[in-house]
Amino acid sequence: MKQQEINKLSVKDIESKISDFSGKLNNMKLAHGVSPMENPIQIRSIRRTVARLKTELTKREASATAEA
């Protein structure tokens, strides 16, 4: 998920995407621990997507408190 796509999402959508991707990341980590994945780079990609989403959420919360 690219930053431009994340910028278009609402706060509720971002929160739901964070929970979705976090669950997917945990499942992939467990699966990779049991038997090596064919493409472990997917784990890195999802981890970075979660970080982008959390950063955008924090940015929006900070701007909301600054405006108030």
Summary of the structure (lengths in Angstrom):
residues: 68
radius of gyration: 14.3
end to end distance: 30.4
largest distance: 50.2
contacts: 159
relative contact order: 0.16
helix: 84%
strand: 0%
